[in-house]
Amino acid sequence: MASGKKKRRTEEENREFNQDWTESFAFICDTDGVPTCLICHDELSHNKKSNLERHSTTKHTQFAGKYPIGDARKKAVEELKKKKQPAKFHAK
């Protein structure tokens, strides 16, 4: 049962990392365009908000509880960014 439709490729969707996701989900984008978690250093394969959100809510629920969105989380994310290797990541 071939439908004859061409499969979508995520590389063709031109997804870009949104800088708001750094504070919201504690992710940064490395020089290769790969989203990387600041907490556990996992790399996700696609720049999709749903993937970053799922990772944060399933693996780092304590972080979200300890640092609610706002100034506390902003400071915590900045500290995590300082601990990362600065040469590998964008300084946007």
PyMOL Python script that loads the backbone (N, CA, C, O; Angstrom):
from pymol import cmd

cmd.read_pdbstr("""\
ATOM      1  N   MET A   1       0.826  -1.186   0.000  1.00  0.00           N
ATOM      2  CA  MET A   1       0.000   0.000   0.000  1.00  0.00           C
ATOM      3  C   MET A   1       0.869   1.248   0.000  1.00  0.00           C
ATOM      4  O   MET A   1       0.900   1.990   0.982  1.00  0.00           O
ATOM      5  N   ALA A   2       1.549   1.470  -1.064  1.00  0.00           N
ATOM      6  CA  ALA A   2       2.356   2.669  -1.188  1.00  0.00           C
ATOM      7  C   ALA A   2       1.452   3.847  -1.523  1.00  0.00           C
ATOM      8  O   ALA A   2       0.649   3.784  -2.454  1.00  0.00           O
ATOM      9  N   SER A   3       1.590   4.904  -0.764  1.00  0.00           N
ATOM     10  CA  SER A   3       0.728   6.066  -0.969  1.00  0.00           C
ATOM     11  C   SER A   3       1.267   6.982  -2.061  1.00  0.00           C
ATOM     12  O   SER A   3       0.543   7.843  -2.560  1.00  0.00           O
ATOM     13  N   GLY A   4       2.503   6.808  -2.427  1.00  0.00           N
ATOM     14  CA  GLY A   4       3.079   7.640  -3.458  1.00  0.00           C
ATOM     15  C   GLY A   4       3.528   9.006  -2.956  1.00  0.00           C
ATOM     16  O   GLY A   4       4.092   9.793  -3.717  1.00  0.00           O
ATOM     17  N   LYS A   5       3.282   9.292  -1.674  1.00  0.00           N
ATOM     18  CA  LYS A   5       3.701  10.570  -1.105  1.00  0.00           C
ATOM     19  C   LYS A   5       5.157  10.490  -0.678  1.00  0.00           C
ATOM     20  O   LYS A   5       5.627   9.460  -0.195  1.00  0.00           O
ATOM     21  N   LYS A   6       5.845  11.577  -0.861  1.00  0.00           N
ATOM     22  CA  LYS A   6       7.233  11.671  -0.457  1.00  0.00           C
ATOM     23  C   LYS A   6       7.290  11.886   1.062  1.00  0.00           C
ATOM     24  O   LYS A   6       6.538  12.697   1.603  1.00  0.00           O
ATOM     25  N   LYS A   7       8.184  11.156   1.748  1.00  0.00           N
ATOM     26  CA  LYS A   7       8.320  11.316   3.189  1.00  0.00           C
ATOM     27  C   LYS A   7       8.959  12.658   3.515  1.00  0.00           C
ATOM     28  O   LYS A   7       9.843  13.134   2.803  1.00  0.00           O
ATOM     29  N   ARG A   8       8.495  13.254   4.600  1.00  0.00           N
ATOM     30  CA  ARG A   8       9.087  14.504   5.072  1.00  0.00           C
ATOM     31  C   ARG A   8      10.416  14.224   5.735  1.00  0.00           C
ATOM     32  O   ARG A   8      10.565  13.225   6.438  1.00  0.00           O
ATOM     33  N   ARG A   9      11.362  15.081   5.521  1.00  0.00           N
ATOM     34  CA  ARG A   9      12.655  14.958   6.171  1.00  0.00           C
ATOM     35  C   ARG A   9      12.823  16.158   7.094  1.00  0.00           C
ATOM     36  O   ARG A   9      12.564  17.295   6.701  1.00  0.00           O
ATOM     37  N   THR A  10      13.257  15.897   8.323  1.00  0.00           N
ATOM     38  CA  THR A  10      13.396  17.004   9.272  1.00  0.00           C
ATOM     39  C   THR A  10      14.496  17.963   8.857  1.00  0.00           C
ATOM     40  O   THR A  10      14.450  19.139   9.219  1.00  0.00           O
ATOM     41  N   GLU A  11      15.485  17.494   8.108  1.00  0.00           N
ATOM     42  CA  GLU A  11      16.552  18.383   7.647  1.00  0.00           C
ATOM     43  C   GLU A  11      16.008  19.445   6.704  1.00  0.00           C
ATOM     44  O   GLU A  11      16.577  20.532   6.603  1.00  0.00           O
ATOM     45  N   GLU A  12      14.926  19.146   6.021  1.00  0.00           N
ATOM     46  CA  GLU A  12      14.349  20.066   5.061  1.00  0.00           C
ATOM     47  C   GLU A  12      13.408  21.083   5.704  1.00  0.00           C
ATOM     48  O   GLU A  12      12.928  21.991   5.026  1.00  0.00           O
ATOM     49  N   GLU A  13      13.142  20.945   6.985  1.00  0.00           N
ATOM     50  CA  GLU A  13      12.202  21.838   7.659  1.00  0.00           C
ATOM     51  C   GLU A  13      12.850  23.135   8.130  1.00  0.00           C
ATOM     52  O   GLU A  13      12.149  24.050   8.564  1.00  0.00           O
ATOM     53  N   ASN A  14      14.168  23.228   8.053  1.00  0.00           N
ATOM     54  CA  ASN A  14      14.901  24.441   8.434  1.00  0.00           C
ATOM     55  C   ASN A  14      14.552  24.929   9.837  1.00  0.00           C
ATOM     56  O   ASN A  14      14.280  26.112  10.040  1.00  0.00           O
ATOM     57  N   ARG A  15      14.560  24.037  10.778  1.00  0.00           N
ATOM     58  CA  ARG A  15      14.263  24.414  12.159  1.00  0.00           C
ATOM     59  C   ARG A  15      15.487  25.082  12.772  1.00  0.00           C
ATOM     60  O   ARG A  15      16.617  24.628  12.587  1.00  0.00           O
ATOM     61  N   GLU A  16      15.248  26.156  13.498  1.00  0.00           N
ATOM     62  CA  GLU A  16      16.322  26.877  14.156  1.00  0.00           C
ATOM     63  C   GLU A  16      16.061  26.914  15.650  1.00  0.00           C
ATOM     64  O   GLU A  16      14.914  26.888  16.096  1.00  0.00           O
ATOM     65  N   PHE A  17      17.141  26.976  16.416  1.00  0.00           N
ATOM     66  CA  PHE A  17      17.053  27.047  17.859  1.00  0.00           C
ATOM     67  C   PHE A  17      16.513  28.407  18.270  1.00  0.00           C
ATOM     68  O   PHE A  17      17.003  29.438  17.808  1.00  0.00           O
ATOM     69  N   ASN A  18      15.514  28.414  19.128  1.00  0.00           N
ATOM     70  CA  ASN A  18      14.921  29.643  19.637  1.00  0.00           C
ATOM     71  C   ASN A  18      15.622  29.990  20.954  1.00  0.00           C
ATOM     72  O   ASN A  18      15.658  29.167  21.869  1.00  0.00           O
ATOM     73  N   GLN A  19      16.173  31.187  21.058  1.00  0.00           N
ATOM     74  CA  GLN A  19      16.935  31.579  22.248  1.00  0.00           C
ATOM     75  C   GLN A  19      16.090  31.595  23.522  1.00  0.00           C
ATOM     76  O   GLN A  19      16.640  31.504  24.619  1.00  0.00           O
ATOM     77  N   ASP A  20      14.777  31.708  23.402  1.00  0.00           N
ATOM     78  CA  ASP A  20      13.906  31.658  24.581  1.00  0.00           C
ATOM     79  C   ASP A  20      13.940  30.288  25.246  1.00  0.00           C
ATOM     80  O   ASP A  20      13.650  30.167  26.436  1.00  0.00           O
ATOM     81  N   TRP A  21      14.290  29.264  24.493  1.00  0.00           N
ATOM     82  CA  TRP A  21      14.336  27.906  25.042  1.00  0.00           C
ATOM     83  C   TRP A  21      15.466  27.735  26.047  1.00  0.00           C
ATOM     84  O   TRP A  21      15.424  26.822  26.872  1.00  0.00           O
ATOM     85  N   THR A  22      16.471  28.594  25.991  1.00  0.00           N
ATOM     86  CA  THR A  22      17.576  28.497  26.947  1.00  0.00           C
ATOM     87  C   THR A  22      17.050  28.687  28.359  1.00  0.00           C
ATOM     88  O   THR A  22      17.339  27.885  29.247  1.00  0.00           O
ATOM     89  N   GLU A  23      16.291  29.731  28.568  1.00  0.00           N
ATOM     90  CA  GLU A  23      15.751  29.970  29.911  1.00  0.00           C
ATOM     91  C   GLU A  23      14.612  29.011  30.234  1.00  0.00           C
ATOM     92  O   GLU A  23      14.519  28.526  31.362  1.00  0.00           O
ATOM     93  N   SER A  24      13.756  28.734  29.278  1.00  0.00           N
ATOM     94  CA  SER A  24      12.588  27.897  29.545  1.00  0.00           C
ATOM     95  C   SER A  24      12.954  26.451  29.863  1.00  0.00           C
ATOM     96  O   SER A  24      12.406  25.858  30.792  1.00  0.00           O
ATOM     97  N   PHE A  25      13.884  25.882  29.088  1.00  0.00           N
ATOM     98  CA  PHE A  25      14.165  24.452  29.202  1.00  0.00           C
ATOM     99  C   PHE A  25      15.615  24.128  29.546  1.00  0.00           C
ATOM    100  O   PHE A  25      15.979  22.953  29.595  1.00  0.00           O
ATOM    101  N   ALA A  26      16.450  25.135  29.786  1.00  0.00           N
ATOM    102  CA  ALA A  26      17.868  24.961  30.110  1.00  0.00           C
ATOM    103  C   ALA A  26      18.615  24.231  28.993  1.00  0.00           C
ATOM    104  O   ALA A  26      19.362  23.286  29.244  1.00  0.00           O
ATOM    105  N   PHE A  27      18.403  24.680  27.772  1.00  0.00           N
ATOM    106  CA  PHE A  27      19.108  24.139  26.605  1.00  0.00           C
ATOM    107  C   PHE A  27      19.867  25.257  25.924  1.00  0.00           C
ATOM    108  O   PHE A  27      19.448  26.415  25.958  1.00  0.00           O
ATOM    109  N   ILE A  28      20.983  24.910  25.305  1.00  0.00           N
ATOM    110  CA  ILE A  28      21.705  25.836  24.450  1.00  0.00           C
ATOM    111  C   ILE A  28      21.966  25.140  23.125  1.00  0.00           C
ATOM    112  O   ILE A  28      21.820  23.922  23.011  1.00  0.00           O
ATOM    113  N   CYS A  29      22.345  25.908  22.144  1.00  0.00           N
ATOM    114  CA  CYS A  29      22.624  25.381  20.824  1.00  0.00           C
ATOM    115  C   CYS A  29      24.130  25.422  20.604  1.00  0.00           C
ATOM    116  O   CYS A  29      24.742  26.483  20.724  1.00  0.00           O
ATOM    117  N   ASP A  30      24.732  24.282  20.284  1.00  0.00           N
ATOM    118  CA  ASP A  30      26.176  24.284  20.042  1.00  0.00           C
ATOM    119  C   ASP A  30      26.473  24.762  18.625  1.00  0.00           C
ATOM    120  O   ASP A  30      25.557  25.072  17.863  1.00  0.00           O
ATOM    121  N   THR A  31      27.733  24.819  18.282  1.00  0.00           N
ATOM    122  CA  THR A  31      28.139  25.364  16.985  1.00  0.00           C
ATOM    123  C   THR A  31      27.649  24.532  15.811  1.00  0.00           C
ATOM    124  O   THR A  31      27.584  25.031  14.687  1.00  0.00           O
ATOM    125  N   ASP A  32      27.301  23.270  16.052  1.00  0.00           N
ATOM    126  CA  ASP A  32      26.775  22.408  14.994  1.00  0.00           C
ATOM    127  C   ASP A  32      25.265  22.538  14.836  1.00  0.00           C
ATOM    128  O   ASP A  32      24.679  21.908  13.956  1.00  0.00           O
ATOM    129  N   GLY A  33      24.630  23.348  15.682  1.00  0.00           N
ATOM    130  CA  GLY A  33      23.184  23.526  15.617  1.00  0.00           C
ATOM    131  C   GLY A  33      22.415  22.476  16.390  1.00  0.00           C
ATOM    132  O   GLY A  33      21.209  22.321  16.194  1.00  0.00           O
ATOM    133  N   VAL A  34      23.096  21.750  17.270  1.00  0.00           N
ATOM    134  CA  VAL A  34      22.469  20.683  18.042  1.00  0.00           C
ATOM    135  C   VAL A  34      22.060  21.229  19.411  1.00  0.00           C
ATOM    136  O   VAL A  34      22.895  21.805  20.109  1.00  0.00           O
ATOM    137  N   PRO A  35      20.793  21.061  19.812  1.00  0.00           N
ATOM    138  CA  PRO A  35      20.391  21.507  21.144  1.00  0.00           C
ATOM    139  C   PRO A  35      20.985  20.598  22.217  1.00  0.00           C
ATOM    140  O   PRO A  35      20.882  19.374  22.129  1.00  0.00           O
ATOM    141  N   THR A  36      21.605  21.200  23.228  1.00  0.00           N
ATOM    142  CA  THR A  36      22.290  20.460  24.282  1.00  0.00           C
ATOM    143  C   THR A  36      21.767  20.902  25.641  1.00  0.00           C
ATOM    144  O   THR A  36      21.669  22.098  25.916  1.00  0.00           O
ATOM    145  N   CYS A  37      21.433  19.938  26.488  1.00  0.00           N
ATOM    146  CA  CYS A  37      20.913  20.220  27.823  1.00  0.00           C
ATOM    147  C   CYS A  37      22.049  20.720  28.719  1.00  0.00           C
ATOM    148  O   CYS A  37      23.117  20.110  28.775  1.00  0.00           O
ATOM    149  N   LEU A  38      21.816  21.817  29.411  1.00  0.00           N
ATOM    150  CA  LEU A  38      22.820  22.358  30.315  1.00  0.00           C
ATOM    151  C   LEU A  38      22.943  21.542  31.597  1.00  0.00           C
ATOM    152  O   LEU A  38      23.969  21.609  32.274  1.00  0.00           O
ATOM    153  N   ILE A  39      21.927  20.786  31.934  1.00  0.00           N
ATOM    154  CA  ILE A  39      21.918  20.044  33.190  1.00  0.00           C
ATOM    155  C   ILE A  39      22.622  18.700  33.050  1.00  0.00           C
ATOM    156  O   ILE A  39      23.531  18.391  33.820  1.00  0.00           O
ATOM    157  N   CYS A  40      22.203  17.895  32.062  1.00  0.00           N
ATOM    158  CA  CYS A  40      22.756  16.542  31.918  1.00  0.00           C
ATOM    159  C   CYS A  40      23.647  16.380  30.690  1.00  0.00           C
ATOM    160  O   CYS A  40      24.232  15.317  30.483  1.00  0.00           O
ATOM    161  N   HIS A  41      23.752  17.431  29.874  1.00  0.00           N
ATOM    162  CA  HIS A  41      24.611  17.456  28.684  1.00  0.00           C
ATOM    163  C   HIS A  41      24.150  16.507  27.579  1.00  0.00           C
ATOM    164  O   HIS A  41      24.935  16.176  26.691  1.00  0.00           O
ATOM    165  N   ASP A  42      22.903  16.068  27.618  1.00  0.00           N
ATOM    166  CA  ASP A  42      22.355  15.267  26.525  1.00  0.00           C
ATOM    167  C   ASP A  42      22.177  16.151  25.302  1.00  0.00           C
ATOM    168  O   ASP A  42      21.841  17.330  25.413  1.00  0.00           O
ATOM    169  N   GLU A  43      22.407  15.566  24.136  1.00  0.00           N
ATOM    170  CA  GLU A  43      22.177  16.276  22.885  1.00  0.00           C
ATOM    171  C   GLU A  43      20.944  15.685  22.225  1.00  0.00           C
ATOM    172  O   GLU A  43      20.818  14.468  22.095  1.00  0.00           O
ATOM    173  N   LEU A  44      20.034  16.559  21.808  1.00  0.00           N
ATOM    174  CA  LEU A  44      18.839  16.116  21.100  1.00  0.00           C
ATOM    175  C   LEU A  44      19.079  16.272  19.601  1.00  0.00           C
ATOM    176  O   LEU A  44      19.889  17.091  19.167  1.00  0.00           O
ATOM    177  N   SER A  45      18.369  15.482  18.834  1.00  0.00           N
ATOM    178  CA  SER A  45      18.652  15.456  17.402  1.00  0.00           C
ATOM    179  C   SER A  45      17.978  16.571  16.619  1.00  0.00           C
ATOM    180  O   SER A  45      18.435  16.910  15.528  1.00  0.00           O
ATOM    181  N   HIS A  46      16.890  17.157  17.151  1.00  0.00           N
ATOM    182  CA  HIS A  46      16.153  18.155  16.375  1.00  0.00           C
ATOM    183  C   HIS A  46      15.828  19.380  17.216  1.00  0.00           C
ATOM    184  O   HIS A  46      15.613  19.277  18.424  1.00  0.00           O
ATOM    185  N   ASN A  47      15.793  20.516  16.583  1.00  0.00           N
ATOM    186  CA  ASN A  47      15.396  21.768  17.225  1.00  0.00           C
ATOM    187  C   ASN A  47      13.875  21.884  17.209  1.00  0.00           C
ATOM    188  O   ASN A  47      13.303  22.625  16.410  1.00  0.00           O
ATOM    189  N   LYS A  48      13.242  21.150  18.094  1.00  0.00           N
ATOM    190  CA  LYS A  48      11.793  21.208  18.208  1.00  0.00           C
ATOM    191  C   LYS A  48      11.440  21.500  19.663  1.00  0.00           C
ATOM    192  O   LYS A  48      11.939  20.850  20.581  1.00  0.00           O
ATOM    193  N   LYS A  49      10.574  22.486  19.854  1.00  0.00           N
ATOM    194  CA  LYS A  49      10.186  22.875  21.204  1.00  0.00           C
ATOM    195  C   LYS A  49       9.623  21.685  21.979  1.00  0.00           C
ATOM    196  O   LYS A  49       9.920  21.520  23.162  1.00  0.00           O
ATOM    197  N   SER A  50       8.820  20.863  21.325  1.00  0.00           N
ATOM    198  CA  SER A  50       8.191  19.736  22.015  1.00  0.00           C
ATOM    199  C   SER A  50       9.238  18.744  22.527  1.00  0.00           C
ATOM    200  O   SER A  50       9.070  18.175  23.605  1.00  0.00           O
ATOM    201  N   ASN A  51      10.303  18.533  21.775  1.00  0.00           N
ATOM    202  CA  ASN A  51      11.350  17.613  22.219  1.00  0.00           C
ATOM    203  C   ASN A  51      12.093  18.161  23.432  1.00  0.00           C
ATOM    204  O   ASN A  51      12.373  17.420  24.374  1.00  0.00           O
ATOM    205  N   LEU A  52      12.414  19.450  23.414  1.00  0.00           N
ATOM    206  CA  LEU A  52      13.111  20.067  24.531  1.00  0.00           C
ATOM    207  C   LEU A  52      12.230  20.090  25.769  1.00  0.00           C
ATOM    208  O   LEU A  52      12.692  19.828  26.879  1.00  0.00           O
ATOM    209  N   GLU A  53      10.952  20.409  25.567  1.00  0.00           N
ATOM    210  CA  GLU A  53      10.009  20.462  26.683  1.00  0.00           C
ATOM    211  C   GLU A  53       9.832  19.075  27.310  1.00  0.00           C
ATOM    212  O   GLU A  53       9.813  18.942  28.534  1.00  0.00           O
ATOM    213  N   ARG A  54       9.703  18.057  26.479  1.00  0.00           N
ATOM    214  CA  ARG A  54       9.550  16.686  26.980  1.00  0.00           C
ATOM    215  C   ARG A  54      10.782  16.263  27.787  1.00  0.00           C
ATOM    216  O   ARG A  54      10.650  15.672  28.859  1.00  0.00           O
ATOM    217  N   HIS A  55      11.959  16.562  27.281  1.00  0.00           N
ATOM    218  CA  HIS A  55      13.191  16.223  27.992  1.00  0.00           C
ATOM    219  C   HIS A  55      13.213  16.904  29.362  1.00  0.00           C
ATOM    220  O   HIS A  55      13.519  16.267  30.370  1.00  0.00           O
ATOM    221  N   SER A  56      12.892  18.185  29.395  1.00  0.00           N
ATOM    222  CA  SER A  56      12.919  18.938  30.653  1.00  0.00           C
ATOM    223  C   SER A  56      11.904  18.417  31.658  1.00  0.00           C
ATOM    224  O   SER A  56      12.220  18.271  32.839  1.00  0.00           O
ATOM    225  N   THR A  57      10.691  18.136  31.203  1.00  0.00           N
ATOM    226  CA  THR A  57       9.646  17.719  32.135  1.00  0.00           C
ATOM    227  C   THR A  57       9.825  16.280  32.609  1.00  0.00           C
ATOM    228  O   THR A  57       9.409  15.946  33.718  1.00  0.00           O
ATOM    229  N   THR A  58      10.428  15.433  31.802  1.00  0.00           N
ATOM    230  CA  THR A  58      10.592  14.040  32.229  1.00  0.00           C
ATOM    231  C   THR A  58      11.880  13.797  32.996  1.00  0.00           C
ATOM    232  O   THR A  58      11.899  12.988  33.923  1.00  0.00           O
ATOM    233  N   LYS A  59      12.943  14.473  32.633  1.00  0.00           N
ATOM    234  CA  LYS A  59      14.237  14.194  33.261  1.00  0.00           C
ATOM    235  C   LYS A  59      14.639  15.203  34.321  1.00  0.00           C
ATOM    236  O   LYS A  59      15.449  14.881  35.189  1.00  0.00           O
ATOM    237  N   HIS A  60      14.101  16.409  34.279  1.00  0.00           N
ATOM    238  CA  HIS A  60      14.555  17.459  35.192  1.00  0.00           C
ATOM    239  C   HIS A  60      13.396  18.150  35.902  1.00  0.00           C
ATOM    240  O   HIS A  60      13.352  19.379  35.958  1.00  0.00           O
ATOM    241  N   THR A  61      12.476  17.390  36.434  1.00  0.00           N
ATOM    242  CA  THR A  61      11.325  17.973  37.124  1.00  0.00           C
ATOM    243  C   THR A  61      11.759  18.737  38.376  1.00  0.00           C
ATOM    244  O   THR A  61      11.140  19.739  38.733  1.00  0.00           O
ATOM    245  N   GLN A  62      12.807  18.276  39.036  1.00  0.00           N
ATOM    246  CA  GLN A  62      13.277  18.958  40.247  1.00  0.00           C
ATOM    247  C   GLN A  62      13.834  20.341  39.927  1.00  0.00           C
ATOM    248  O   GLN A  62      13.675  21.273  40.714  1.00  0.00           O
ATOM    249  N   PHE A  63      14.480  20.473  38.782  1.00  0.00           N
ATOM    250  CA  PHE A  63      15.023  21.778  38.370  1.00  0.00           C
ATOM    251  C   PHE A  63      13.892  22.786  38.181  1.00  0.00           C
ATOM    252  O   PHE A  63      13.981  23.924  38.644  1.00  0.00           O
ATOM    253  N   ALA A  64      12.838  22.362  37.503  1.00  0.00           N
ATOM    254  CA  ALA A  64      11.695  23.249  37.264  1.00  0.00           C
ATOM    255  C   ALA A  64      11.020  23.625  38.580  1.00  0.00           C
ATOM    256  O   ALA A  64      10.557  24.755  38.737  1.00  0.00           O
ATOM    257  N   GLY A  65      10.962  22.695  39.519  1.00  0.00           N
ATOM    258  CA  GLY A  65      10.347  22.992  40.810  1.00  0.00           C
ATOM    259  C   GLY A  65      11.203  23.912  41.655  1.00  0.00           C
ATOM    260  O   GLY A  65      10.685  24.789  42.346  1.00  0.00           O
ATOM    261  N   LYS A  66      12.503  23.716  41.603  1.00  0.00           N
ATOM    262  CA  LYS A  66      13.425  24.510  42.416  1.00  0.00           C
ATOM    263  C   LYS A  66      13.611  25.918  41.843  1.00  0.00           C
ATOM    264  O   LYS A  66      13.767  26.884  42.591  1.00  0.00           O
ATOM    265  N   TYR A  67      13.594  26.024  40.509  1.00  0.00           N
ATOM    266  CA  TYR A  67      13.799  27.309  39.844  1.00  0.00           C
ATOM    267  C   TYR A  67      12.616  27.615  38.923  1.00  0.00           C
ATOM    268  O   TYR A  67      12.671  27.324  37.728  1.00  0.00           O
ATOM    269  N   PRO A  68      11.549  28.199  39.471  1.00  0.00           N
ATOM    270  CA  PRO A  68      10.407  28.534  38.612  1.00  0.00           C
ATOM    271  C   PRO A  68      10.820  29.606  37.603  1.00  0.00           C
ATOM    272  O   PRO A  68      11.809  30.312  37.801  1.00  0.00           O
ATOM    273  N   ILE A  69      10.059  29.714  36.534  1.00  0.00           N
ATOM    274  CA  ILE A  69      10.364  30.680  35.471  1.00  0.00           C
ATOM    275  C   ILE A  69      10.456  32.075  36.081  1.00  0.00           C
ATOM    276  O   ILE A  69       9.575  32.487  36.834  1.00  0.00           O
ATOM    277  N   GLY A  70      11.496  32.779  35.763  1.00  0.00           N
ATOM    278  CA  GLY A  70      11.700  34.136  36.270  1.00  0.00           C
ATOM    279  C   GLY A  70      13.165  34.347  36.600  1.00  0.00           C
ATOM    280  O   GLY A  70      14.043  33.712  36.015  1.00  0.00           O
ATOM    281  N   ASP A  71      13.419  35.239  37.535  1.00  0.00           N
ATOM    282  CA  ASP A  71      14.796  35.601  37.867  1.00  0.00           C
ATOM    283  C   ASP A  71      15.603  34.434  38.432  1.00  0.00           C
ATOM    284  O   ASP A  71      16.785  34.294  38.119  1.00  0.00           O
ATOM    285  N   ALA A  72      14.981  33.602  39.257  1.00  0.00           N
ATOM    286  CA  ALA A  72      15.701  32.480  39.851  1.00  0.00           C
ATOM    287  C   ALA A  72      16.192  31.514  38.777  1.00  0.00           C
ATOM    288  O   ALA A  72      17.333  31.054  38.821  1.00  0.00           O
ATOM    289  N   ARG A  73      15.330  31.211  37.819  1.00  0.00           N
ATOM    290  CA  ARG A  73      15.733  30.297  36.749  1.00  0.00           C
ATOM    291  C   ARG A  73      16.780  30.947  35.847  1.00  0.00           C
ATOM    292  O   ARG A  73      17.718  30.289  35.396  1.00  0.00           O
ATOM    293  N   LYS A  74      16.611  32.229  35.593  1.00  0.00           N
ATOM    294  CA  LYS A  74      17.561  32.946  34.740  1.00  0.00           C
ATOM    295  C   LYS A  74      18.968  32.861  35.344  1.00  0.00           C
ATOM    296  O   LYS A  74      19.939  32.610  34.631  1.00  0.00           O
ATOM    297  N   LYS A  75      19.071  33.070  36.650  1.00  0.00           N
ATOM    298  CA  LYS A  75      20.372  32.995  37.333  1.00  0.00           C
ATOM    299  C   LYS A  75      20.921  31.571  37.302  1.00  0.00           C
ATOM    300  O   LYS A  75      22.115  31.372  37.079  1.00  0.00           O
ATOM    301  N   ALA A  76      20.062  30.585  37.524  1.00  0.00           N
ATOM    302  CA  ALA A  76      20.502  29.190  37.512  1.00  0.00           C
ATOM    303  C   ALA A  76      21.020  28.791  36.131  1.00  0.00           C
ATOM    304  O   ALA A  76      22.035  28.102  36.023  1.00  0.00           O
ATOM    305  N   VAL A  77      20.333  29.215  35.087  1.00  0.00           N
ATOM    306  CA  VAL A  77      20.760  28.896  33.722  1.00  0.00           C
ATOM    307  C   VAL A  77      22.084  29.584  33.408  1.00  0.00           C
ATOM    308  O   VAL A  77      22.945  28.992  32.756  1.00  0.00           O
ATOM    309  N   GLU A  78      22.259  30.815  33.857  1.00  0.00           N
ATOM    310  CA  GLU A  78      23.532  31.512  33.632  1.00  0.00           C
ATOM    311  C   GLU A  78      24.681  30.776  34.317  1.00  0.00           C
ATOM    312  O   GLU A  78      25.770  30.664  33.753  1.00  0.00           O
ATOM    313  N   GLU A  79      24.448  30.278  35.518  1.00  0.00           N
ATOM    314  CA  GLU A  79      25.487  29.506  36.222  1.00  0.00           C
ATOM    315  C   GLU A  79      25.813  28.220  35.467  1.00  0.00           C
ATOM    316  O   GLU A  79      26.979  27.843  35.352  1.00  0.00           O
ATOM    317  N   LEU A  80      24.791  27.551  34.955  1.00  0.00           N
ATOM    318  CA  LEU A  80      25.026  26.328  34.184  1.00  0.00           C
ATOM    319  C   LEU A  80      25.796  26.633  32.898  1.00  0.00           C
ATOM    320  O   LEU A  80      26.649  25.851  32.478  1.00  0.00           O
ATOM    321  N   LYS A  81      25.491  27.761  32.284  1.00  0.00           N
ATOM    322  CA  LYS A  81      26.192  28.148  31.055  1.00  0.00           C
ATOM    323  C   LYS A  81      27.671  28.420  31.341  1.00  0.00           C
ATOM    324  O   LYS A  81      28.530  28.098  30.520  1.00  0.00           O
ATOM    325  N   LYS A  82      27.968  29.004  32.487  1.00  0.00           N
ATOM    326  CA  LYS A  82      29.365  29.281  32.857  1.00  0.00           C
ATOM    327  C   LYS A  82      30.161  27.989  33.030  1.00  0.00           C
ATOM    328  O   LYS A  82      31.359  27.949  32.752  1.00  0.00           O
ATOM    329  N   LYS A  83      29.489  26.934  33.489  1.00  0.00           N
ATOM    330  CA  LYS A  83      30.160  25.652  33.714  1.00  0.00           C
ATOM    331  C   LYS A  83      30.452  24.913  32.412  1.00  0.00           C
ATOM    332  O   LYS A  83      31.343  24.065  32.363  1.00  0.00           O
ATOM    333  N   LYS A  84      29.696  25.236  31.348  1.00  0.00           N
ATOM    334  CA  LYS A  84      29.901  24.589  30.044  1.00  0.00           C
ATOM    335  C   LYS A  84      31.193  25.080  29.428  1.00  0.00           C
ATOM    336  O   LYS A  84      31.723  26.124  29.807  1.00  0.00           O
ATOM    337  N   GLN A  85      31.695  24.314  28.471  1.00  0.00           N
ATOM    338  CA  GLN A  85      32.887  24.717  27.734  1.00  0.00           C
ATOM    339  C   GLN A  85      32.515  25.870  26.810  1.00  0.00           C
ATOM    340  O   GLN A  85      31.749  25.666  25.867  1.00  0.00           O
ATOM    341  N   PRO A  86      33.028  27.067  27.047  1.00  0.00           N
ATOM    342  CA  PRO A  86      32.594  28.221  26.265  1.00  0.00           C
ATOM    343  C   PRO A  86      33.015  28.175  24.798  1.00  0.00           C
ATOM    344  O   PRO A  86      32.369  28.813  23.966  1.00  0.00           O
ATOM    345  N   ALA A  87      34.055  27.457  24.458  1.00  0.00           N
ATOM    346  CA  ALA A  87      34.519  27.434  23.064  1.00  0.00           C
ATOM    347  C   ALA A  87      33.566  26.689  22.146  1.00  0.00           C
ATOM    348  O   ALA A  87      33.526  26.966  20.947  1.00  0.00           O
ATOM    349  N   LYS A  88      32.797  25.748  22.685  1.00  0.00           N
ATOM    350  CA  LYS A  88      31.941  24.914  21.846  1.00  0.00           C
ATOM    351  C   LYS A  88      30.593  25.547  21.551  1.00  0.00           C
ATOM    352  O   LYS A  88      29.926  25.132  20.603  1.00  0.00           O
ATOM    353  N   PHE A  89      30.166  26.533  22.325  1.00  0.00           N
ATOM    354  CA  PHE A  89      28.806  27.028  22.219  1.00  0.00           C
ATOM    355  C   PHE A  89      28.748  28.480  21.807  1.00  0.00           C
ATOM    356  O   PHE A  89      29.669  29.256  22.062  1.00  0.00           O
ATOM    357  N   HIS A  90      27.642  28.836  21.160  1.00  0.00           N
ATOM    358  CA  HIS A  90      27.397  30.213  20.754  1.00  0.00           C
ATOM    359  C   HIS A  90      27.235  31.095  21.984  1.00  0.00           C
ATOM    360  O   HIS A  90      26.717  30.649  23.008  1.00  0.00           O
ATOM    361  N   ALA A  91      27.661  32.296  21.890  1.00  0.00           N
ATOM    362  CA  ALA A  91      27.503  33.236  22.994  1.00  0.00           C
ATOM    363  C   ALA A  91      26.408  34.245  22.678  1.00  0.00           C
ATOM    364  O   ALA A  91      26.556  35.433  22.963  1.00  0.00           O
ATOM    365  N   LYS A  92      25.321  33.783  22.097  1.00  0.00           N
ATOM    366  CA  LYS A  92      24.214  34.679  21.716  1.00  0.00           C
ATOM    367  C   LYS A  92      23.492  35.167  22.921  1.00  0.00           C
ATOM    368  O   LYS A  92      22.533  35.930  22.800  1.00  0.00           O
TER     369      LYS A  92
END
""", "prot")
cmd.dss("prot")
cmd.show_as("cartoon", "prot")
cmd.util.cbc("prot")
cmd.orient("prot")
